[in-house]
């Protein structure tokens, strides 16, 4: 897939105010500071499309980007650590949960994992919630350029081993580097294949 146009469309705190659900949609989410904005910019080829920040918890709304006039890329707030109040965190969790469970055109969620870390409870719990809700997802390992190739393979192996303790079937995984553009084609090809089989949901 070639991305010829990628533009910011809107931000919302309520899934019901998101764009009309008549096009395929893909959500990107991960722990705070996992490199989500850098990955989105790498995928779209737009260096400043998503705002990057060293400050965890920068994304606070459901952000829609319109890609090639054909599908939506959705940037969701991070889960886990962020310097916000408990009330604010609970508000985010409800907003994210409502979106993930009720958005009829959400085809797939991409869960971002920092490849440098072993499996963390927050990530495993979030993926388990997706599984229980019947929400399809893939795993994207970020920041692969921070490790040597053999270290990347070892981290992925350990992650798969951990997941097999919980899951009968392991979701597809992509190893990426926003710095080097690694993993871009695999993710975009996957999205394109989903787009080709997308059926517009009937919304009352």
N, C-alpha and C positions, 0 to 999 in steps of 0.2 A: 504494500500500500504506500502510495506517495501522498504526503499531506501537503496540499496546495494552499489551504486556507485554515487558519486556526484563530479564533477570536473569542475574547471574553464576552459572555452573554449576560449573565446576571448572578446575583447572590441572594440566598434566602435562608431563613431560619425555620421555614415550614415547607415540607415536601409538597403540600397541596398548592403552593404558590410557584412551584418550579415550572419550567416550560411544559407545554402540552405533551403528554407522553406518547407521541406517535412516531418517534424515531428511536433506534437502539441507543442504549446508554450504558456507560462503563464507569464504575466508581473506583477511585484510588484512595486508599486509606492505610495508615500505619501509625506506629508510635510517634510521638512528637520528636522532631529532629532526625527522622529517618532518611531525609533527603527527597521527600515527595515532590516538592516544587521543582527541584533540579531535574528530577526524572521526567516530570510533565513537560518541562521546557525542552529537554532532550528529545522526547518522543515527537513533539510537535515541530521541532526545529525553530522554535521562537525563544530566544534567550531570556526575555523578560515577560513572558506570558503569565506565568505564575510567580508571585512575589516570593523570593527566597529570603530567609532570615536565620540568624544564629539563635534567635530567641524561640524556645519551644512554645507551642500553642499559638502560633501566628495565625493559622487558618481557624476561623471561628464560625464560618457559615458554610452552607452547601453552595459551592461555586460551580457554575456551569460554563463550559467552553464548547463552542460550536465548531465542529471539525468537518471540513470539505462540504458543508451544507447538508451532510448526510447522517451524522451521529453526534452524540454528546459525550464529552469527557467530563467527569464530575470529580472535583477535588473536595474531599470531606475532611473535617477537623480530625486531628490525631486523637488517639486514646492513650491512656497511661499517664506518665508524668507530664505535668504542665503547671506552671506557677499561677494557678487560679484557685478561687475559693471552691469549697465542696459544692456549694449551691450552683456555681457556674459550671462545674464539671458535670453535675447531674443534669443540668439543662442541655449541655452538649450531648450527653449520652442518650437522652430522650430524643433529641433532634436527629441524631445519627440512626438510632434504632427505628424511629418512625419512618425515616426515609428508606432504609434498607428493606424493611418488611412490607412496605406499602406502595413502593414505586413500581407500577406495572410493567414499565418498559426497561427496567434494570436487567440487563442480560447477564452481566458478570461483575464481580467485585475483585479487584486486584489488591491483595494484602501485601504491604511492603515490609520487608524485614532487613535490618542491617546485618549483612553477612558476617561481620566481625564478631557478632555475639552468638553464644549458644542459645538454644530455645528458651525464651522468657515466658513466664506464666501469663503475663498480660496478652501476649500474642496468641498463645495456645488457647486461652480462655475465649478470646475474641473469635478465633476460627471455629471453636466448638459451638459458639452461639450461632455463627453462620450456618454450620452444619445442621444444628437443631431446627433452625428456621427454614431449612431447605433452600438456602441462598447459595448459588454456585459461586465458587471463587478459585482464583489462582494465586500463587505466591510469587512475588518478585523480590529477589535478593538485591539490595542496593550496595553501592560503595565497593564493588568488587575490585576496583583499582587499588584499594588499600591493602589487598592481600596478594600473595603470589598464587599462581595457578593451582599448585598442589594444596595450598591452604584453603582456597575456595572449594575445591573438590571435597576436602575433609569436612568443612563446615556443612556443606550440602548433605553429605553422607550422614553426618551426625543428626542433622535436622530430620532427614527421612526416617532414620532409626527411631527418633523420638515420636514422630507422627504415627508410625506403625503401631505404637503402643495404644493409640487412641482410635485411629482410622483404619478401616478395612481397605479403603482405596485412597491413595495419596494424590492430592491435586497437582496439576501441572506446575512446574517451577521454571522461572526465568532468572538467570544471573545477569545483572546489569551494572554498568558504570556510566553515570551521567557525564563524567569527565571525558571518557573515551568513546561514548556512543554505543557501548556494547549492549547487546540484548534488544536493541530497538526493533530490528526486523522481525524477530520472533513474536514480540508482543503485538506489533501492528498487523502481522499476518494472521494471528489468532483473532484479533478484533475483526479483520476483514472477513474471515471465514464465518464468524458469528453474524456479521451484517448480512451476508448472503442468504442466511436461513431465517432472518428475523421476520416475525409476523406481528403486525400491528395489533396491540391488545385492544379488546373491546372494553371501553370505559363508559360506565353509565353516567 
